[in-house]
Amino acid sequence: MSQIKMPLPDVSILERREQLISGLKSIIDSENVITDPLETIVYECDALTAYRCPPLAVTLPQTTEEVAAILKYCHRNNLPVIPRGAGTSLAGGALPTADSIVIGVARLNNLLEVDLPNRFIRVQAGITNLAVSEAVSGDNFFYAPDPSSQLACAIAGNIAMNSGGAHCLKYGVTTNNLMGVRMVTMEGEILDVGGAHLDPADYDLLGVICGSEGQFGIVTEATLRILGKPEGARPILMGFNSNEVAGACVADIIKAGLLPVALEFMDKPAVIACENFAKAGYPTDVEALLIVEVEGSDSEIDDQLEKIREIARHHNPAVLRESESALQSDLIWKGRKAAFGAMGQISDYMCMDGTIPTSQLPNVLGRMQEMAKQYGLRVANVFHAGDGNLHPLILFDANKPGDQQKCEDFGSAILKLCVEVGGCLTGEHGVGIEKRELMNIQFNEQDLEMQMRIKDVFDSKWLLNAAKVFPTEISQSRRRRNSRSVA
């Protein structure tokens, strides 16, 4: 039995289901309210498919004003709300409860404004990550955060989880590229925070909202920083005979003060899976593979790569192969971007998301291999090594009794190790339901109380994504307390 449990639904809400649905259909077009159990199956989980729960209903608003009307109605009727982008969350961030209304932003997917001189783009939050870069690519601009799921994931979810990607080492994650949002609170109030200027005045509410996992409101529009494309970029593959040696090479590159645009790590199981899937030309006879990409003019690239090769030579690489064409570069990144899908063809898995100091990479990679033997499960590693953002994929058999529990226990042990060595529970996937019971490992009682007080301000009844982020017992107690005081 899984250790991750959702709270019991409010029976009074279930008893009023037809009445509540009728009310929703009076607010927005009935075609945008999904209630058929066969159709709500699509929304019963996100990319953490091990956990599922059909919602009471799903709404797909088409304007900010419709989002506001739905939230105002739900607040008045004490209906829990689950915000949903594209459902690519790997931490259960969009998992519904049986008494909840899902508000999906998939139909809020328009490009609103492009301002090249001031280097920003304004979009509705349901637009995909990749579509943002495609909108400005012809003008030699791009949007920097590039999660592996960028073809599908929505900007709304990227903001909720503060997502990163392979190129976040140089350009930062979502919070470093977010300029403003339009957000609707649980009470239906429309707020504009930040905007098309570099440094907003007053409190940094934008910094609070980004990464808040749908706890404070639903973002319907976003103003994003766009950047000029570099003159050129080139990746190099470096293969090593052990994970620990590859980790030490990463630490030395960062210690030398070099700043590649990307520094990715793959161990042998991941390399083989990606090569079989994408035919990227990866060497499959090494234990660990680093993808290091630098950018600039040809001379700048040559200079940076020579310094990186020199550092790598101190670690006796088995392979040192520089891309020789745009096609080779595309294949290298095609393989890396396909990693999660490639592993999914082999086995059920859960993807962890802990972050550690880069100096701890050799130690943590070695201890993870020891844990794999202890739990009797395989683990494949593919992650953003440059900023220490680990993505160990723990392989298990969902049909084998006890395997999922072992997988969860193994994952918890990895995340506790990340905190132990000076890191944190998540880098870009968020806490969701996956890590909520571990929050008191990283934060003490006072820390959690401060975080919950901020939620009290934005969502006094604790109706927004309330079963996420905070330990279940604490959050349910807070919700009961607040509901009584608001009533």
C-alpha positions as CSV (number, residue, x, y, z in Angstrom):
1,M,0.0,0.0,0.0
2,S,1.3,3.4,-0.9
3,Q,2.4,5.8,1.8
4,I,0.9,8.7,-0.2
5,K,-2.7,9.2,0.6
6,M,-5.2,11.9,-0.3
7,P,-7.7,13.3,2.3
8,L,-11.2,11.8,2.4
9,P,-13.7,13.9,0.3
10,D,-16.3,16.2,1.9
11,V,-19.4,14.1,1.8
12,S,-21.7,17.1,1.8
13,I,-20.1,18.3,-1.5
14,L,-20.5,14.9,-3.1
15,E,-24.2,14.9,-2.1
16,R,-24.6,18.3,-3.8
17,R,-22.8,17.2,-7.0
18,E,-25.6,17.8,-9.5
19,Q,-26.6,21.2,-7.9
20,L,-22.9,22.4,-7.9
21,I,-22.4,21.3,-11.5
22,S,-25.5,23.0,-12.6
23,G,-24.2,26.2,-11.0
24,L,-20.9,25.9,-12.9
25,K,-22.7,25.5,-16.2
26,S,-24.6,28.7,-15.5
27,I,-21.2,30.5,-15.3
28,I,-19.4,29.3,-18.4
29,D,-20.5,27.5,-21.6
30,S,-21.7,24.0,-20.6
31,E,-19.4,22.5,-23.3
32,N,-16.5,23.7,-21.1
33,V,-17.7,21.8,-18.1
34,I,-16.7,18.1,-18.2
35,T,-18.7,15.8,-15.9
36,D,-18.9,12.5,-17.7
37,P,-16.8,9.9,-15.7
38,L,-15.4,8.5,-18.9
39,E,-14.1,12.0,-19.9
40,T,-12.8,13.0,-16.5
41,I,-10.5,10.0,-16.5
42,V,-8.1,12.2,-18.6
43,Y,-7.8,14.5,-15.5
44,E,-7.6,11.9,-12.7
45,C,-3.8,12.1,-12.6
46,D,-0.8,14.0,-14.0
47,A,2.6,12.5,-15.1
48,L,2.9,10.9,-11.7
49,T,0.6,8.2,-12.9
50,A,1.0,5.9,-9.8
51,Y,-1.7,8.0,-8.1
52,R,-5.2,8.6,-9.5
53,C,-8.4,10.2,-8.4
54,P,-11.3,11.4,-10.6
55,P,-12.5,14.9,-9.8
56,L,-16.0,16.1,-9.2
57,A,-15.9,18.0,-12.5
58,V,-13.5,19.7,-14.8
59,T,-13.8,23.3,-16.2
60,L,-11.9,24.7,-19.1
61,P,-12.3,28.5,-19.1
62,Q,-11.4,30.6,-22.1
63,T,-10.8,34.0,-20.4
64,T,-9.4,35.4,-17.2
65,E,-12.9,36.6,-16.4
66,E,-14.3,33.1,-16.6
67,V,-11.5,31.8,-14.3
68,A,-12.5,34.6,-11.8
69,A,-16.2,33.7,-12.0
70,I,-15.5,30.0,-11.4
71,L,-13.2,30.7,-8.4
72,K,-15.7,33.1,-6.9
73,Y,-18.4,30.4,-7.2
74,C,-16.1,27.7,-5.7
75,H,-15.1,30.0,-2.8
76,R,-18.8,30.7,-2.0
77,N,-19.6,27.0,-2.1
78,N,-16.4,25.8,-0.2
79,L,-15.4,23.8,-3.3
80,P,-11.8,22.7,-3.4
81,V,-10.0,23.7,-6.6
82,I,-7.2,22.0,-8.4
83,P,-5.3,24.2,-10.9
84,R,-4.0,22.3,-14.0
85,G,-1.7,23.3,-16.8
86,A,-0.9,20.5,-19.2
87,G,-0.7,17.8,-16.6
88,T,3.0,17.1,-17.0
89,S,3.8,17.4,-13.3
90,L,6.0,14.6,-12.0
91,A,5.2,15.3,-8.3
92,G,1.4,14.9,-8.4
93,G,0.9,18.7,-8.4
94,A,-2.3,18.4,-10.4
95,L,-3.7,15.3,-8.8
96,P,-7.4,16.0,-7.9
97,T,-9.5,15.0,-4.9
98,A,-12.9,13.4,-5.3
99,D,-14.7,16.6,-4.1
100,S,-12.6,19.0,-6.2
101,I,-13.2,21.1,-9.3
102,V,-10.3,21.0,-11.8
103,I,-9.7,24.4,-13.5
104,G,-7.6,23.7,-16.6
105,V,-5.9,26.5,-18.5
106,A,-5.4,24.6,-21.7
107,R,-7.8,26.9,-23.7
108,L,-6.0,30.0,-22.5
109,N,-3.3,29.5,-25.1
110,N,-3.0,32.8,-27.1
111,L,0.0,34.9,-27.8
112,L,-0.9,38.4,-26.6
113,E,2.1,40.7,-27.3
114,V,5.7,40.5,-28.6
115,D,8.0,43.5,-27.8
116,L,11.5,42.8,-29.3
117,P,13.1,46.2,-28.4
118,N,12.1,45.7,-24.7
119,R,12.8,41.9,-24.9
120,F,9.5,40.5,-23.5
121,I,6.6,38.4,-24.7
122,R,3.2,38.3,-23.1
123,V,1.2,35.1,-23.4
124,Q,-1.8,33.4,-21.9
125,A,-0.6,30.8,-19.4
126,G,-1.9,27.7,-21.2
127,I,0.5,28.2,-24.1
128,T,3.3,25.5,-24.2
129,N,6.8,26.3,-23.3
130,L,8.2,25.5,-26.7
131,A,5.6,27.7,-28.4
132,V,7.0,30.7,-26.7
133,S,10.4,30.3,-28.3
134,E,8.9,29.4,-31.6
135,A,6.9,32.6,-31.6
136,V,10.2,34.7,-31.5
137,S,12.6,32.3,-33.1
138,G,12.3,33.9,-36.6
139,D,13.6,37.2,-35.0
140,N,16.6,35.4,-33.4
141,F,15.2,35.4,-29.9
142,F,14.4,32.6,-27.5
143,Y,12.8,31.8,-24.1
144,A,15.5,30.3,-21.9
145,P,13.8,27.8,-19.5
146,D,13.5,24.5,-21.5
147,P,12.2,21.5,-19.5
148,S,12.4,18.1,-21.2
149,S,8.6,18.3,-21.5
150,Q,8.7,21.7,-23.2
151,L,6.8,20.3,-26.2
152,A,3.8,19.7,-24.0
153,C,4.2,21.6,-20.7
154,A,2.3,24.8,-20.1
155,I,3.7,28.1,-18.9
156,A,1.2,28.0,-16.1
157,G,2.7,24.8,-14.7
158,N,6.3,26.1,-15.3
159,I,5.4,29.1,-13.1
160,A,3.7,27.0,-10.5
161,M,6.8,24.7,-10.1
162,N,9.5,27.2,-11.0
163,S,10.7,24.8,-13.8
164,G,14.2,24.8,-15.3
165,G,15.7,22.7,-18.0
166,A,19.0,21.7,-19.6
167,H,20.0,25.3,-20.2
168,C,19.2,26.7,-16.7
169,L,22.8,26.6,-15.6
170,K,23.6,29.8,-17.5
171,Y,20.2,31.4,-17.9
172,G,18.4,30.4,-14.8
173,V,15.0,28.8,-14.1
174,T,11.5,30.3,-14.6
175,T,11.8,32.8,-11.8
176,N,14.8,34.4,-13.5
177,N,12.9,34.8,-16.7
178,L,9.5,35.8,-15.4
179,M,8.6,39.5,-15.4
180,G,4.9,39.6,-14.5
181,V,1.7,37.6,-14.2
182,R,-2.0,38.1,-14.2
183,M,-3.4,35.9,-11.4
184,V,-6.9,35.2,-10.0
185,T,-7.2,34.6,-6.3
186,M,-9.5,32.1,-4.7
187,E,-12.0,34.8,-4.1
188,G,-12.1,35.8,-7.8
189,E,-10.0,38.9,-7.5
190,I,-7.8,39.6,-10.6
191,L,-4.3,40.7,-9.7
192,D,-1.5,42.1,-11.9
193,V,1.9,41.5,-10.4
194,G,5.1,42.8,-12.0
195,G,5.0,43.6,-15.7
196,A,7.0,44.6,-18.7
197,H,9.8,46.3,-16.6
198,L,12.9,44.8,-15.2
199,D,12.6,45.7,-11.5
200,P,9.1,45.9,-10.0
201,A,8.6,48.2,-7.0
202,D,7.4,47.3,-3.6
203,Y,7.4,43.7,-2.2
204,D,8.6,40.9,-4.4
205,L,5.2,39.2,-4.7
206,L,6.3,37.7,-8.1
207,G,9.0,35.8,-6.3
208,V,6.4,34.4,-3.9
209,I,4.0,33.4,-6.6
210,C,6.6,31.7,-8.8
211,G,7.0,28.2,-7.4
212,S,4.0,28.4,-5.1
213,E,2.4,25.3,-6.8
214,G,-1.1,26.7,-7.3
215,Q,-1.5,27.5,-3.6
216,F,-2.1,31.2,-4.0
217,G,-4.1,31.6,-7.2
218,I,-4.4,30.7,-10.8
219,V,-2.1,32.4,-13.3
220,T,-3.8,33.2,-16.6
221,E,-1.3,35.5,-18.3
222,A,2.5,35.8,-18.1
223,T,5.0,38.4,-19.2
224,L,8.3,36.6,-20.0
225,R,11.8,37.7,-20.7
226,I,13.2,36.7,-24.1
227,L,16.8,36.7,-25.0
228,G,18.8,37.2,-28.2
229,K,20.1,33.9,-29.7
230,P,23.8,33.3,-29.2
231,E,26.1,33.6,-32.2
232,G,26.7,29.9,-32.0
233,A,26.7,26.9,-29.7
234,R,28.4,23.5,-29.6
235,P,28.1,20.5,-27.3
236,I,30.8,17.9,-26.4
237,L,30.3,14.4,-25.2
238,M,32.6,13.2,-22.4
239,G,32.4,9.5,-21.3
240,F,33.9,8.1,-18.1
241,N,34.3,4.7,-16.5
242,S,32.4,5.5,-13.3
243,N,29.6,7.8,-12.1
244,E,31.8,9.2,-9.3
245,V,34.6,10.2,-11.7
246,A,32.1,12.0,-14.0
247,G,30.7,13.7,-10.9
248,A,34.2,14.9,-9.9
249,C,34.7,16.3,-13.4
250,V,31.5,18.3,-13.1
251,A,32.6,19.7,-9.8
252,D,36.0,20.7,-11.2
253,I,34.4,22.5,-14.2
254,I,32.2,24.6,-11.9
255,K,35.1,25.1,-9.5
256,A,37.2,26.5,-12.4
257,G,34.7,29.3,-12.9
258,L,33.6,28.1,-16.3
259,L,29.9,28.6,-17.2
260,P,28.7,26.3,-19.9
261,V,25.2,26.9,-21.1
262,A,24.4,23.3,-20.2
263,L,26.1,20.5,-18.3
264,E,24.0,17.3,-18.3
265,F,24.8,13.9,-16.7
266,M,23.6,10.4,-17.9
267,D,24.6,7.1,-16.4
268,K,25.0,3.9,-18.4
269,P,21.3,2.6,-18.1
270,A,20.1,6.1,-19.2
271,V,22.7,6.3,-22.0
272,I,21.7,2.9,-23.4
273,A,18.0,3.6,-23.2
274,C,18.3,7.0,-24.9
275,E,20.6,5.6,-27.6
276,N,18.2,2.8,-28.4
277,F,15.3,5.2,-28.5
278,A,16.8,8.3,-30.3
279,K,19.8,6.9,-32.2
280,A,21.8,9.9,-31.0
281,G,25.3,8.4,-31.4
282,Y,26.0,8.1,-27.7
283,P,28.8,5.7,-26.7
284,T,27.2,2.8,-24.9
285,D,30.4,1.3,-23.4
286,V,30.9,4.0,-20.8
287,E,29.5,4.1,-17.2
288,A,28.7,7.8,-17.3
289,L,28.3,10.4,-20.0
290,L,28.4,14.2,-19.7
291,I,26.9,16.6,-22.3
292,V,28.6,20.0,-22.0
293,E,27.5,22.8,-24.3
294,V,29.1,26.2,-24.6
295,E,28.1,29.2,-26.8
296,G,29.5,32.4,-28.3
297,S,31.6,33.1,-31.3
298,D,33.7,30.3,-32.9
299,S,36.8,31.5,-31.1
300,E,35.0,31.8,-27.8
301,I,33.6,28.3,-28.2
302,D,37.0,26.9,-29.1
303,D,38.6,28.5,-26.1
304,Q,35.9,27.3,-23.6
305,L,35.9,23.8,-25.0
306,E,39.7,23.5,-24.8
307,K,39.6,24.5,-21.1
308,I,36.8,21.9,-20.5
309,R,38.8,19.2,-22.3
310,E,41.8,20.0,-20.2
311,I,39.8,19.5,-17.0
312,A,38.3,16.3,-18.4
313,R,41.8,14.9,-19.2
314,H,42.7,15.0,-15.5
315,H,39.9,12.4,-15.0
316,N,41.0,10.1,-17.8
317,P,37.9,10.2,-20.0
318,A,37.1,7.1,-22.1
319,V,35.4,9.3,-24.7
320,L,35.9,12.9,-25.7
321,R,33.8,13.8,-28.7
322,E,33.0,17.2,-30.0
323,S,29.9,17.9,-32.2
324,E,31.0,18.6,-35.8
325,S,27.7,19.7,-37.3
326,A,24.3,21.2,-36.5
327,L,22.8,17.7,-37.2
328,Q,25.1,16.1,-34.6
329,S,24.2,18.7,-32.0
330,D,20.5,18.2,-32.7
331,L,20.9,14.5,-32.2
332,I,22.8,14.9,-29.0
333,W,19.9,17.0,-27.5
334,K,17.3,14.8,-29.0
335,G,18.7,11.9,-27.0
336,R,18.8,13.9,-23.8
337,K,15.3,15.3,-24.2
338,A,13.9,11.8,-24.9
339,A,15.4,10.4,-21.7
340,F,12.1,10.1,-19.7
341,G,10.2,8.6,-22.6
342,A,13.0,6.2,-23.4
343,M,13.1,4.9,-19.8
344,G,9.3,4.5,-19.8
345,Q,9.7,2.0,-22.6
346,I,11.8,-0.2,-20.4
347,S,10.1,-0.1,-17.0
348,D,7.7,1.7,-14.6
349,Y,9.7,4.4,-12.8
350,M,9.4,7.3,-10.5
351,C,11.6,10.4,-11.1
352,M,13.0,12.1,-8.1
353,D,14.1,15.8,-8.1
354,G,16.5,16.6,-5.3
355,T,19.2,19.3,-5.5
356,I,22.7,19.2,-4.0
357,P,25.9,21.2,-4.0
358,T,28.0,20.2,-7.0
359,S,30.9,19.3,-4.8
360,Q,28.8,16.5,-3.3
361,L,28.1,14.8,-6.7
362,P,30.7,12.0,-6.4
363,N,29.6,11.2,-2.8
364,V,25.8,11.2,-3.5
365,L,26.1,9.2,-6.8
366,G,28.1,6.6,-4.9
367,R,25.6,6.4,-2.0
368,M,22.7,6.1,-4.4
369,Q,24.3,3.0,-5.9
370,E,24.6,1.5,-2.4
371,M,21.0,2.4,-1.8
372,A,20.0,0.6,-5.0
373,K,21.5,-2.6,-3.7
374,Q,19.8,-2.1,-0.3
375,Y,16.4,-1.7,-1.8
376,G,16.8,-4.2,-4.6
377,L,15.8,-1.8,-7.3
378,R,17.7,-0.3,-10.3
379,V,18.2,3.4,-10.6
380,A,19.1,5.4,-13.8
381,N,20.5,8.9,-13.5
382,V,19.9,11.7,-16.0
383,F,20.0,15.2,-14.6
384,H,21.2,18.8,-14.7
385,A,24.6,18.3,-13.2
386,G,25.9,21.9,-13.5
387,D,23.5,23.1,-10.8
388,G,23.3,19.9,-8.9
389,N,19.7,19.2,-9.8
390,L,19.4,15.4,-9.6
391,H,16.7,13.3,-11.5
392,P,17.3,9.7,-10.4
393,L,14.8,7.4,-12.1
394,I,13.9,4.5,-9.8
395,L,12.8,1.5,-11.8
396,F,10.1,-0.8,-10.4
397,D,7.3,-3.2,-11.5
398,A,3.9,-1.6,-10.8
399,N,2.3,-5.1,-11.0
400,K,4.7,-6.7,-8.4
401,P,3.2,-6.4,-4.9
402,G,5.4,-4.3,-2.6
403,D,7.6,-2.8,-5.5
404,Q,5.9,0.6,-5.5
405,Q,6.3,0.9,-1.7
406,K,10.0,0.0,-2.0
407,C,10.3,2.6,-4.8
408,E,8.8,5.3,-2.6
409,D,11.0,4.4,0.4
410,F,14.1,4.5,-1.9
411,G,13.0,7.9,-3.2
412,S,12.5,9.2,0.3
413,A,16.0,8.0,1.2
414,I,17.5,9.8,-1.8
415,L,15.7,13.1,-0.9
416,K,16.8,12.9,2.7
417,L,20.3,12.4,1.6
418,C,20.1,15.5,-0.6
419,V,19.0,17.6,2.4
420,E,21.7,15.9,4.6
421,V,24.5,17.0,2.3
422,G,23.3,20.6,2.2
423,G,20.8,20.5,-0.7
424,C,17.0,20.6,-0.9
425,L,14.0,18.4,-1.7
426,T,13.2,19.8,-5.1
427,G,14.9,21.7,-7.9
428,E,12.1,22.1,-10.5
429,H,9.4,19.4,-10.1
430,G,7.9,20.9,-7.0
431,V,6.7,19.2,-3.8
432,G,3.2,18.3,-4.8
433,I,2.0,15.1,-3.0
434,E,5.3,13.3,-3.6
435,K,7.5,15.2,-1.1
436,R,4.9,16.8,1.2
437,E,5.6,14.4,4.1
438,L,9.3,15.2,3.8
439,M,8.9,18.9,4.2
440,N,9.7,18.7,7.9
441,I,13.0,17.1,7.0
442,Q,14.1,20.4,5.4
443,F,12.0,22.9,7.3
444,N,11.4,23.3,11.0
445,E,8.0,24.1,12.6
446,Q,8.6,27.8,12.4
447,D,9.6,27.7,8.7
448,L,6.4,25.8,7.8
449,E,4.3,28.1,9.9
450,M,5.6,31.1,8.0
451,Q,4.9,29.5,4.7
452,M,1.4,28.6,5.8
453,R,0.7,32.1,6.9
454,I,1.4,33.4,3.4
455,K,-1.1,30.8,2.1
456,D,-3.6,32.1,4.7
457,V,-3.4,35.6,3.1
458,F,-4.0,34.4,-0.5
459,D,-6.4,31.5,0.3
460,S,-8.0,31.9,3.7
461,K,-10.2,28.8,3.4
462,W,-7.4,26.6,2.0
463,L,-9.4,25.6,-1.0
464,L,-6.6,25.9,-3.6
465,N,-4.6,22.7,-4.2
466,A,-4.9,22.2,-0.4
467,A,-3.8,18.6,-0.3
468,K,-0.3,19.5,-1.6
469,V,3.0,20.8,-0.4
470,F,2.5,20.7,3.3
471,P,2.4,17.5,5.5
472,T,-1.1,16.1,5.4
473,E,-1.9,16.3,9.1
474,I,-0.7,19.9,9.4
475,S,-2.5,21.1,6.2
476,Q,-5.8,19.4,7.1
477,S,-5.7,20.8,10.6
478,R,-5.0,24.3,9.1
479,R,-7.8,24.0,6.7
480,R,-10.3,23.0,9.4
481,R,-9.2,25.8,11.6
482,N,-9.4,28.4,8.9
483,S,-12.8,27.2,7.6
484,R,-14.3,27.6,11.1
485,S,-12.8,31.1,11.5
486,V,-13.9,32.3,8.1
487,A,-17.4,30.9,8.6
